Amino acid sequence: MSGPRSALSKTTAAEASERAPTHGAMPEVSVLAIVWSTAEAARVGEIAVLADAGAVTCLGRGVSEEGAEPRVRFYRQRPGALAETEPLASPVLSRRQLLVHPSPGGARLERVGKASLDVNGERVETATIAPGDVVTLGRELVLLCARRPALIPSLRAFPKDQMPAFGAVDASGILGESPAVWAVREAIAFAAKTDRHALILGESGTGKELAARAIHTLSSRAKGRFVARNAATLPAGLVDAELFGNAKNYPNPGMPERAGLIGEADGGTLFLDEIGELPVELQAHLLRVLDSDGEYQRLGDGATRRSSFRLVAATNRDPAALKHDLAARLAINVSMPSLEMRREDIPLLAQRLLLLAAESSLEMAGRFVVEAADGVEHARFAAAFVRYLVQRKYPTNVRELDAVVWRAIAESRGDVLEPPPEANERERASEPPAGKRAHIEEAPAAPPPRPEPTADEIRAALAASDGKVPSAARALGLQSRYALYRLMKKHGIG
């Protein structure tokens, strides 16, 4: 890697917060975001702010020693606030692990501790980093250099009582701590309060239907129906029948009466996905009902009906491709960020996908889940897998990330999720010769595994915990409830 660039300052985050304007765009700063920590999984999403100039700082375990360099500080960045967190506690890190030298736009890192330093998979002693680079310490702590606003704007529309725990999925199913995700949460909440017809924009796989459901759930229409349809599947000759329904016996005798999508959504929300795939001449069929306070007619019915519905449409196209007067009626726009815009969130999303995979396919995915002392379940990811996740491209965003997680599940042979073969080749190429590894501090040796619980021990633990599997798993010393589920299946315990 090449020579010097930048550093971290223990006062930078607080100063950035104080300097940030209360209106308009926030100034951007470079940060190191924790994207994985085997020892402290709950810290994924925290950041340290990189200073453009100033004193050399030190990143390491615990508090600063007397006379040592100022300490790198980590923060949880939420809307309107930067909350400082405890010093790093991973036993793999030395107290003086990295020296961080300041300069504009990045940082120069110098390894002074025993844990190894890898940058983008290459073993180094010093390295210059810039946004997009991934730093791994001792194969345990993974950091991503990124750019983000110094302060996330305070929330105005998002319900304060629905603020999720740090790093947790919110009530609408949205996950992430990046500024892009907080911006979209606020946009969704604002859209929910307005009751105006809305358009959700975003690439394939960015969660447009999830956003539409969140708008519905947060709105005054939450008790009404959420009716969803892919607009691309509306047959050209039957658009009116699909949208507005038809009278009984129309157009043919014996035809049942149908309410149509707009009638079904009365009192609720109609979600039309891929609205841009509907030909422009067919988009015109929506104009009157959107303009006339929901007034429409079923085919073959002379009576005028009214539906109190709200249209939420979505497209992965440029909104300029829509019929201009339809776009004008979709007054509220919500833009969904791609994974490229929120790389810090990718490991959190991958962990969520793994936990869902374990729920649906226990035998395949359950071995990659471990339960922390506080009862929270975390993924068992190799550092190389995390680096691969945050640096690869995702043309179909979360859909592709889900496919990557499943491929890793299929390929990994142990109980830690490893990168796919093509990533492993790059990992092996970065390994130093065996004779040069003595200076690298390895993680403490793991204690010998406990004997597998017997069927009688499992039954006793379940009885003592009133049948609560997570509690029984902890009592048996198992890594997670999934490990107990596997043993219960093995022994035929229902």
C-alpha positions as a Python dict, from the first residue, in 0.01 Angstrom:
ca = {
    (1, 'M'): (0, 0, 0),
    (2, 'S'): (118, 356, -56),
    (3, 'G'): (226, 632, 188),
    (4, 'P'): (46, 867, 431),
    (5, 'R'): (-303, 1025, 419),
    (6, 'S'): (-515, 1081, 745),
    (7, 'A'): (-612, 1012, 1110),
    (8, 'L'): (-870, 995, 1384),
    (9, 'S'): (-923, 1258, 1651),
    (10, 'K'): (-1094, 1196, 1982),
    (11, 'T'): (-1265, 1535, 1957),
    (12, 'T'): (-1358, 1526, 1589),
    (13, 'A'): (-1706, 1377, 1627),
    (14, 'A'): (-1817, 1623, 1894),
    (15, 'E'): (-1667, 1917, 1706),
    (16, 'A'): (-1832, 1807, 1381),
    (17, 'S'): (-2165, 1791, 1563),
    (18, 'E'): (-2122, 2142, 1704),
    (19, 'R'): (-2015, 2285, 1370),
    (20, 'A'): (-2292, 2118, 1171),
    (21, 'P'): (-2558, 2363, 1047),
    (22, 'T'): (-2914, 2312, 1161),
    (23, 'H'): (-3052, 2370, 809),
    (24, 'G'): (-2943, 2257, 463),
    (25, 'A'): (-2689, 1991, 373),
    (26, 'M'): (-2461, 1863, 648),
    (27, 'P'): (-2083, 1872, 590),
    (28, 'E'): (-1941, 1529, 513),
    (29, 'V'): (-1656, 1366, 702),
    (30, 'S'): (-1457, 1046, 656),
    (31, 'V'): (-1523, 775, 912),
    (32, 'L'): (-1419, 425, 1007),
    (33, 'A'): (-1736, 222, 1056),
    (34, 'I'): (-1736, -105, 1248),
    (35, 'V'): (-1882, -354, 1002),
    (36, 'W'): (-1797, -664, 1201),
    (37, 'S'): (-1659, -763, 1542),
    (38, 'T'): (-1653, -1124, 1652),
    (39, 'A'): (-1600, -1029, 2015),
    (40, 'E'): (-1843, -732, 2021),
    (41, 'A'): (-2110, -803, 1761),
    (42, 'A'): (-2350, -545, 1908),
    (43, 'R'): (-2110, -266, 1802),
    (44, 'V'): (-2160, -317, 1428),
    (45, 'G'): (-2264, 23, 1288),
    (46, 'E'): (-2060, 239, 1525),
    (47, 'I'): (-1822, 494, 1373),
    (48, 'A'): (-1499, 676, 1450),
    (49, 'V'): (-1453, 1009, 1272),
    (50, 'L'): (-1136, 1074, 1072),
    (51, 'A'): (-975, 1412, 1122),
    (52, 'D'): (-821, 1605, 831),
    (53, 'A'): (-539, 1734, 1049),
    (54, 'G'): (-416, 1720, 1407),
    (55, 'A'): (-234, 1486, 1640),
    (56, 'V'): (-163, 1121, 1574),
    (57, 'T'): (-418, 904, 1754),
    (58, 'C'): (-418, 546, 1872),
    (59, 'L'): (-673, 272, 1809),
    (60, 'G'): (-661, -17, 2051),
    (61, 'R'): (-820, -209, 2334),
    (62, 'G'): (-926, -35, 2654),
    (63, 'V'): (-845, 315, 2773),
    (64, 'S'): (-537, 512, 2681),
    (65, 'E'): (-225, 451, 2884),
    (66, 'E'): (-63, 745, 3060),
    (67, 'G'): (157, 943, 2823),
    (68, 'A'): (26, 760, 2517),
    (69, 'E'): (-136, 912, 2209),
    (70, 'P'): (-498, 1038, 2229),
    (71, 'R'): (-747, 755, 2193),
    (72, 'V'): (-970, 688, 1894),
    (73, 'R'): (-1330, 719, 2011),
    (74, 'F'): (-1628, 535, 1868),
    (75, 'Y'): (-1981, 672, 1848),
    (76, 'R'): (-2333, 559, 1772),
    (77, 'Q'): (-2460, 810, 1519),
    (78, 'R'): (-2838, 851, 1529),
    (79, 'P'): (-3053, 1140, 1403),
    (80, 'G'): (-2946, 1461, 1577),
    (81, 'A'): (-2697, 1291, 1808),
    (82, 'L'): (-2356, 1133, 1845),
    (83, 'A'): (-2335, 910, 2153),
    (84, 'E'): (-1986, 802, 2258),
    (85, 'T'): (-1950, 433, 2338),
    (86, 'E'): (-1716, 230, 2556),
    (87, 'P'): (-1356, 161, 2449),
    (88, 'L'): (-1297, -146, 2234),
    (89, 'A'): (-1269, -461, 2443),
    (90, 'S'): (-1163, -734, 2199),
    (91, 'P'): (-885, -947, 2353),
    (92, 'V'): (-729, -986, 2008),
    (93, 'L'): (-635, -616, 1998),
    (94, 'S'): (-335, -470, 2175),
    (95, 'R'): (-378, -156, 2384),
    (96, 'R'): (-171, 25, 2121),
    (97, 'Q'): (-279, -154, 1805),
    (98, 'L'): (-277, 115, 1533),
    (99, 'L'): (-136, 462, 1505),
    (100, 'V'): (-352, 679, 1283),
    (101, 'H'): (-186, 972, 1107),
    (102, 'P'): (-409, 1263, 994),
    (103, 'S'): (-438, 1411, 647),
    (104, 'P'): (-733, 1512, 427),
    (105, 'G'): (-962, 1246, 285),
    (106, 'G'): (-852, 926, 455),
    (107, 'A'): (-587, 800, 698),
    (108, 'R'): (-245, 640, 716),
    (109, 'L'): (-249, 341, 948),
    (110, 'E'): (61, 204, 1118),
    (111, 'R'): (51, -132, 1297),
    (112, 'V'): (222, -114, 1636),
    (113, 'G'): (30, -391, 1816),
    (114, 'K'): (46, -767, 1781),
    (115, 'A'): (-276, -829, 1587),
    (116, 'S'): (-232, -847, 1211),
    (117, 'L'): (-337, -557, 984),
    (118, 'D'): (-504, -638, 652),
    (119, 'V'): (-626, -369, 412),
    (120, 'N'): (-851, -493, 130),
    (121, 'G'): (-724, -846, 201),
    (122, 'E'): (-354, -759, 181),
    (123, 'R'): (-134, -813, 489),
    (124, 'V'): (57, -488, 558),
    (125, 'E'): (246, -302, 829),
    (126, 'T'): (142, 47, 716),
    (127, 'A'): (-128, 152, 473),
    (128, 'T'): (-301, 457, 334),
    (129, 'I'): (-677, 419, 328),
    (130, 'A'): (-958, 609, 158),
    (131, 'P'): (-1338, 570, 145),
    (132, 'G'): (-1423, 219, 23),
    (133, 'D'): (-1119, 51, 181),
    (134, 'V'): (-1172, -232, 432),
    (135, 'V'): (-942, -272, 733),
    (136, 'T'): (-923, -603, 923),
    (137, 'L'): (-746, -639, 1258),
    (138, 'G'): (-652, -990, 1366),
    (139, 'R'): (-930, -1145, 1158),
    (140, 'E'): (-1167, -1026, 1429),
    (141, 'L'): (-1248, -657, 1385),
    (142, 'V'): (-1348, -529, 1039),
    (143, 'L'): (-1369, -156, 965),
    (144, 'L'): (-1493, 21, 651),
    (145, 'C'): (-1365, 365, 555),
    (146, 'A'): (-1662, 572, 432),
    (147, 'R'): (-1794, 923, 382),
    (148, 'R'): (-2107, 1041, 560),
    (149, 'P'): (-2265, 1359, 702),
    (150, 'A'): (-2109, 1482, 1024),
    (151, 'L'): (-2455, 1482, 1179),
    (152, 'I'): (-2771, 1298, 1072),
    (153, 'P'): (-3057, 1551, 1070),
    (154, 'S'): (-3305, 1527, 1356),
    (155, 'L'): (-3628, 1341, 1289),
    (156, 'R'): (-3949, 1535, 1234),
    (157, 'A'): (-4195, 1279, 1100),
    (158, 'F'): (-4059, 943, 1216),
    (159, 'P'): (-4239, 831, 1536),
    (160, 'K'): (-4003, 862, 1832),
    (161, 'D'): (-4173, 570, 2005),
    (162, 'Q'): (-4077, 345, 1713),
    (163, 'M'): (-3704, 418, 1734),
    (164, 'P'): (-3538, 75, 1704),
    (165, 'A'): (-3252, -41, 1923),
    (166, 'F'): (-2914, 31, 1765),
    (167, 'G'): (-2847, -217, 1485),
    (168, 'A'): (-3194, -372, 1511),
    (169, 'V'): (-3473, -396, 1255),
    (170, 'D'): (-3748, -138, 1306),
    (171, 'A'): (-4123, -202, 1331),
    (172, 'S'): (-4157, -161, 953),
    (173, 'G'): (-3892, -423, 879),
    (174, 'I'): (-3625, -169, 776),
    (175, 'L'): (-3271, -233, 897),
    (176, 'G'): (-2963, -11, 900),
    (177, 'E'): (-2780, 270, 1076),
    (178, 'S'): (-2638, 453, 774),
    (179, 'P'): (-2751, 812, 702),
    (180, 'A'): (-2918, 686, 382),
    (181, 'V'): (-3143, 453, 581),
    (182, 'W'): (-3237, 720, 835),
    (183, 'A'): (-3322, 954, 546),
    (184, 'V'): (-3554, 694, 392),
    (185, 'R'): (-3719, 620, 728),
    (186, 'E'): (-3796, 990, 762),
    (187, 'A'): (-3923, 1011, 402),
    (188, 'I'): (-4153, 711, 458),
    (189, 'A'): (-4290, 859, 781),
    (190, 'F'): (-4354, 1192, 608),
    (191, 'A'): (-4532, 1017, 320),
    (192, 'A'): (-4746, 827, 570),
    (193, 'K'): (-4866, 1148, 735),
    (194, 'T'): (-4968, 1327, 413),
    (195, 'D'): (-5222, 1079, 262),
    (196, 'R'): (-5120, 1203, -85),
    (197, 'H'): (-5062, 956, -367),
    (198, 'A'): (-4695, 856, -367),
    (199, 'L'): (-4422, 719, -591),
    (200, 'I'): (-4139, 503, -460),
    (201, 'L'): (-3820, 510, -667),
    (202, 'G'): (-3530, 270, -651),
    (203, 'E'): (-3331, -4, -816),
    (204, 'S'): (-3451, -363, -819),
    (205, 'G'): (-3419, -526, -478),
    (206, 'T'): (-3398, -207, -270),
    (207, 'G'): (-3719, -279, -79),
    (208, 'K'): (-3983, -70, -255),
    (209, 'E'): (-4271, -293, -146),
    (210, 'L'): (-4136, -291, 209),
    (211, 'A'): (-4144, 88, 197),
    (212, 'A'): (-4499, 86, 58),
    (213, 'R'): (-4615, -140, 340),
    (214, 'A'): (-4441, 88, 591),
    (215, 'I'): (-4622, 392, 448),
    (216, 'H'): (-4951, 205, 485),
    (217, 'T'): (-4876, 81, 838),
    (218, 'L'): (-4770, 424, 965),
    (219, 'S'): (-5066, 602, 806),
    (220, 'S'): (-5423, 659, 920),
    (221, 'R'): (-5519, 381, 676),
    (222, 'A'): (-5336, 111, 871),
    (223, 'K'): (-5662, -67, 960),
    (224, 'G'): (-5765, -78, 594),
    (225, 'R'): (-5646, -328, 333),
    (226, 'F'): (-5307, -320, 167),
    (227, 'V'): (-5374, -438, -190),
    (228, 'A'): (-5061, -511, -397),
    (229, 'R'): (-5029, -586, -768),
    (230, 'N'): (-4745, -580, -1017),
    (231, 'A'): (-4861, -333, -1283),
    (232, 'A'): (-4657, -516, -1547),
    (233, 'T'): (-4894, -813, -1514),
    (234, 'L'): (-5209, -613, -1597),
    (235, 'P'): (-5328, -739, -1939),
    (236, 'A'): (-5351, -455, -2191),
    (237, 'G'): (-5711, -537, -2286),
    (238, 'L'): (-5830, -585, -1928),
    (239, 'V'): (-5674, -291, -1744),
    (240, 'D'): (-6011, -128, -1669),
    (241, 'A'): (-6162, -455, -1549),
    (242, 'E'): (-5863, -522, -1324),
    (243, 'L'): (-5856, -169, -1182),
    (244, 'F'): (-6225, -84, -1159),
    (245, 'G'): (-6398, -424, -1157),
    (246, 'N'): (-6715, -520, -1341),
    (247, 'A'): (-7088, -558, -1281),
    (248, 'K'): (-7246, -901, -1252),
    (249, 'N'): (-7302, -1073, -1587),
    (250, 'Y'): (-7073, -823, -1765),
    (251, 'P'): (-6933, -863, -2023),
    (252, 'N'): (-7063, -1225, -2042),
    (253, 'P'): (-7358, -1396, -1873),
    (254, 'G'): (-7252, -1574, -1556),
    (255, 'M'): (-6960, -1337, -1495),
    (256, 'P'): (-6941, -1268, -1120),
    (257, 'E'): (-6934, -914, -987),
    (258, 'R'): (-6579, -796, -913),
    (259, 'A'): (-6475, -499, -701),
    (260, 'G'): (-6148, -441, -890),
    (261, 'L'): (-5823, -334, -729),
    (262, 'I'): (-5948, 17, -654),
    (263, 'G'): (-6265, -112, -491),
    (264, 'E'): (-6070, -366, -287),
    (265, 'A'): (-5841, -92, -159),
    (266, 'D'): (-6129, 128, -35),
    (267, 'G'): (-6024, 266, 304),
    (268, 'G'): (-5669, 140, 255),
    (269, 'T'): (-5374, 146, 17),
    (270, 'L'): (-5330, 22, -341),
    (271, 'F'): (-4970, -61, -422),
    (272, 'L'): (-4888, -86, -793),
    (273, 'D'): (-4534, -210, -837),
    (274, 'E'): (-4341, -154, -1161),
    (275, 'I'): (-4580, 121, -1268),
    (276, 'G'): (-4322, 222, -1528),
    (277, 'E'): (-4379, -107, -1711),
    (278, 'L'): (-4741, -11, -1780),
    (279, 'P'): (-4763, 143, -2130),
    (280, 'V'): (-4815, 520, -2124),
    (281, 'E'): (-5157, 492, -2288),
    (282, 'L'): (-5268, 255, -2011),
    (283, 'Q'): (-5129, 481, -1738),
    (284, 'A'): (-5387, 734, -1855),
    (285, 'H'): (-5664, 507, -1722),
    (286, 'L'): (-5564, 604, -1369),
    (287, 'L'): (-5581, 981, -1414),
    (288, 'R'): (-5951, 1042, -1350),
    (289, 'V'): (-5982, 827, -1038),
    (290, 'L'): (-5675, 996, -891),
    (291, 'D'): (-5813, 1340, -975),
    (292, 'S'): (-6178, 1301, -876),
    (293, 'D'): (-6151, 1204, -513),
    (294, 'G'): (-6167, 834, -596),
    (295, 'E'): (-6471, 846, -827),
    (296, 'Y'): (-6495, 562, -1081),
    (297, 'Q'): (-6733, 321, -1253),
    (298, 'R'): (-6723, -56, -1278),
    (299, 'L'): (-6749, -195, -1628),
    (300, 'G'): (-7112, -255, -1721),
    (301, 'D'): (-7238, -51, -1425),
    (302, 'G'): (-7400, 288, -1478),
    (303, 'A'): (-7367, 386, -1112),
    (304, 'T'): (-7078, 603, -1002),
    (305, 'R'): (-6877, 466, -712),
    (306, 'R'): (-6620, 622, -485),
    (307, 'S'): (-6318, 456, -329),
    (308, 'S'): (-6129, 624, -49),
    (309, 'F'): (-5799, 468, -145),
    (310, 'R'): (-5444, 586, -157),
    (311, 'L'): (-5221, 489, -449),
    (312, 'V'): (-4858, 409, -378),
    (313, 'A'): (-4674, 322, -699),
    (314, 'A'): (-4316, 207, -748),
    (315, 'T'): (-4071, 199, -1035),
    (316, 'N'): (-3704, 126, -1097),
    (317, 'R'): (-3713, 356, -1399),
    (318, 'D'): (-3642, 726, -1427),
    (319, 'P'): (-3967, 899, -1318),
    (320, 'A'): (-3944, 1100, -1638),
    (321, 'A'): (-4041, 778, -1821),
    (322, 'L'): (-4387, 794, -1663),
    (323, 'K'): (-4674, 975, -1831),
    (324, 'H'): (-4611, 1329, -1713),
    (325, 'D'): (-4960, 1392, -1580),
    (326, 'L'): (-4956, 1063, -1386),
    (327, 'A'): (-4620, 1155, -1233),
    (328, 'A'): (-4766, 1493, -1135),
    (329, 'R'): (-5045, 1320, -942),
    (330, 'L'): (-4793, 1109, -749),
    (331, 'A'): (-4696, 1412, -547),
    (332, 'I'): (-4486, 1247, -277),
    (333, 'N'): (-4164, 1071, -381),
    (334, 'V'): (-3956, 832, -170),
    (335, 'S'): (-3615, 724, -304),
    (336, 'M'): (-3483, 388, -182),
    (337, 'P'): (-3103, 373, -146),
    (338, 'S'): (-2905, 101, -320),
    (339, 'L'): (-2656, -111, -128),
    (340, 'E'): (-2384, 94, -297),
    (341, 'M'): (-2515, 396, -100),
    (342, 'R'): (-2522, 211, 234),
    (343, 'R'): (-2232, -34, 237),
    (344, 'E'): (-2194, 4, 616),
    (345, 'D'): (-2531, -170, 653),
    (346, 'I'): (-2450, -476, 439),
    (347, 'P'): (-2321, -698, 725),
    (348, 'L'): (-2628, -613, 936),
    (349, 'L'): (-2852, -707, 642),
    (350, 'A'): (-2655, -1026, 578),
    (351, 'Q'): (-2690, -1122, 944),
    (352, 'R'): (-3066, -1062, 927),
    (353, 'L'): (-3088, -1277, 614),
    (354, 'L'): (-2892, -1554, 784),
    (355, 'L'): (-3122, -1548, 1089),
    (356, 'L'): (-3423, -1572, 858),
    (357, 'A'): (-3253, -1858, 673),
    (358, 'A'): (-3200, -2037, 1004),
    (359, 'E'): (-3570, -1998, 1083),
    (360, 'S'): (-3671, -2154, 751),
    (361, 'S'): (-3391, -2409, 711),
    (362, 'L'): (-3257, -2504, 1052),
    (363, 'E'): (-3028, -2788, 943),
    (364, 'M'): (-2861, -2580, 670),
    (365, 'A'): (-2819, -2243, 840),
    (366, 'G'): (-2865, -2289, 1216),
    (367, 'R'): (-2501, -2380, 1282),
    (368, 'F'): (-2391, -2029, 1179),
    (369, 'V'): (-2589, -1860, 1458),
    (370, 'V'): (-2457, -1798, 1810),
    (371, 'E'): (-2641, -1653, 2108),
    (372, 'A'): (-2467, -1379, 2309),
    (373, 'A'): (-2479, -1355, 2688),
    (374, 'D'): (-2766, -1105, 2663),
    (375, 'G'): (-2974, -1356, 2465),
    (376, 'V'): (-2936, -1173, 2132),
    (377, 'E'): (-2852, -1397, 1837),
    (378, 'H'): (-2566, -1308, 1604),
    (379, 'A'): (-2420, -1456, 1289),
    (380, 'R'): (-2088, -1636, 1285),
    (381, 'F'): (-1914, -1459, 995),
    (382, 'A'): (-1549, -1493, 899),
    (383, 'A'): (-1377, -1155, 861),
    (384, 'A'): (-1292, -1242, 501),
    (385, 'F'): (-1662, -1301, 430),
    (386, 'V'): (-1754, -958, 569),
    (387, 'R'): (-1485, -791, 360),
    (388, 'Y'): (-1614, -970, 51),
    (389, 'L'): (-1970, -860, 127),
    (390, 'V'): (-1894, -490, 165),
    (391, 'Q'): (-1670, -466, -141),
    (392, 'R'): (-1862, -659, -406),
    (393, 'K'): (-2125, -515, -642),
    (394, 'Y'): (-2497, -587, -606),
    (395, 'P'): (-2689, -523, -932),
    (396, 'T'): (-3011, -652, -770),
    (397, 'N'): (-2928, -526, -420),
    (398, 'V'): (-3081, -720, -128),
    (399, 'R'): (-3204, -998, -358),
    (400, 'E'): (-2846, -1060, -466),
    (401, 'L'): (-2717, -1029, -109),
    (402, 'D'): (-2963, -1300, -6),
    (403, 'A'): (-2835, -1523, -286),
    (404, 'V'): (-2473, -1462, -173),
    (405, 'V'): (-2562, -1561, 185),
    (406, 'W'): (-2726, -1883, 66),
    (407, 'R'): (-2427, -1968, -155),
    (408, 'A'): (-2200, -1916, 145),
    (409, 'I'): (-2424, -2143, 355),
    (410, 'A'): (-2396, -2413, 88),
    (411, 'E'): (-2015, -2379, 54),
    (412, 'S'): (-1907, -2337, 419),
    (413, 'R'): (-1806, -2662, 587),
    (414, 'G'): (-1756, -2551, 948),
    (415, 'D'): (-1973, -2342, 1177),
    (416, 'V'): (-1843, -2004, 1051),
    (417, 'L'): (-1974, -1855, 728),
    (418, 'E'): (-1687, -1827, 481),
    (419, 'P'): (-1662, -1637, 151),
    (420, 'P'): (-1732, -1821, -175),
    (421, 'P'): (-1437, -1988, -355),
    (422, 'E'): (-1353, -1692, -578),
    (423, 'A'): (-1308, -1471, -271),
    (424, 'N'): (-1107, -1738, -89),
    (425, 'E'): (-850, -1739, -369),
    (426, 'R'): (-781, -1372, -306),
    (427, 'E'): (-765, -1437, 69),
    (428, 'R'): (-508, -1714, 26),
    (429, 'A'): (-297, -1494, -202),
    (430, 'S'): (-265, -1238, 79),
    (431, 'E'): (-130, -1489, 337),
    (432, 'P'): (232, -1425, 443),
    (433, 'P'): (487, -1710, 437),
    (434, 'A'): (460, -1939, 738),
    (435, 'G'): (792, -1821, 881),
    (436, 'K'): (672, -1461, 902),
    (437, 'R'): (358, -1526, 1111),
    (438, 'A'): (514, -1535, 1456),
    (439, 'H'): (459, -1162, 1520),
    (440, 'I'): (83, -1189, 1459),
    (441, 'E'): (-128, -1223, 1771),
    (442, 'E'): (-391, -1490, 1728),
    (443, 'A'): (-719, -1509, 1913),
    (444, 'P'): (-703, -1693, 2247),
    (445, 'A'): (-734, -2069, 2208),
    (446, 'A'): (-1094, -2183, 2237),
    (447, 'P'): (-1176, -2414, 2528),
    (448, 'P'): (-1239, -2777, 2436),
    (449, 'P'): (-1597, -2835, 2321),
    (450, 'R'): (-1845, -2958, 2579),
    (451, 'P'): (-1987, -3307, 2527),
    (452, 'E'): (-2310, -3309, 2330),
    (453, 'P'): (-2610, -3314, 2569),
    (454, 'T'): (-2789, -3646, 2596),
    (455, 'A'): (-3159, -3689, 2527),
    (456, 'D'): (-3229, -3709, 2901),
    (457, 'E'): (-3033, -3389, 2967),
    (458, 'I'): (-3227, -3213, 2692),
    (459, 'R'): (-3562, -3325, 2833),
    (460, 'A'): (-3459, -3213, 3182),
    (461, 'A'): (-3348, -2871, 3057),
    (462, 'L'): (-3673, -2824, 2866),
    (463, 'A'): (-3875, -2924, 3171),
    (464, 'A'): (-3681, -2685, 3395),
    (465, 'S'): (-3740, -2398, 3153),
    (466, 'D'): (-4112, -2472, 3103),
    (467, 'G'): (-4047, -2574, 2743),
    (468, 'K'): (-3872, -2249, 2648),
    (469, 'V'): (-3611, -2355, 2397),
    (470, 'P'): (-3381, -2046, 2419),
    (471, 'S'): (-3358, -2080, 2800),
    (472, 'A'): (-3296, -2454, 2776),
    (473, 'A'): (-3023, -2397, 2515),
    (474, 'R'): (-2843, -2155, 2748),
    (475, 'A'): (-2872, -2397, 3040),
    (476, 'L'): (-2715, -2671, 2827),
    (477, 'G'): (-2429, -2442, 2718),
    (478, 'L'): (-2531, -2450, 2351),
    (479, 'Q'): (-2445, -2166, 2115),
    (480, 'S'): (-2803, -2093, 2012),
    (481, 'R'): (-3158, -2225, 2013),
    (482, 'Y'): (-3092, -2363, 1664),
    (483, 'A'): (-2830, -2600, 1803),
    (484, 'L'): (-3092, -2732, 2049),
    (485, 'Y'): (-3353, -2763, 1775),
    (486, 'R'): (-3112, -2985, 1579),
    (487, 'L'): (-3049, -3206, 1882),
    (488, 'M'): (-3421, -3229, 1958),
    (489, 'K'): (-3483, -3346, 1602),
    (490, 'K'): (-3196, -3594, 1627),
    (491, 'H'): (-3341, -3749, 1945),
    (492, 'G'): (-3705, -3726, 1836),
    (493, 'I'): (-3797, -3482, 2111),
    (494, 'G'): (-4109, -3283, 2016),
}
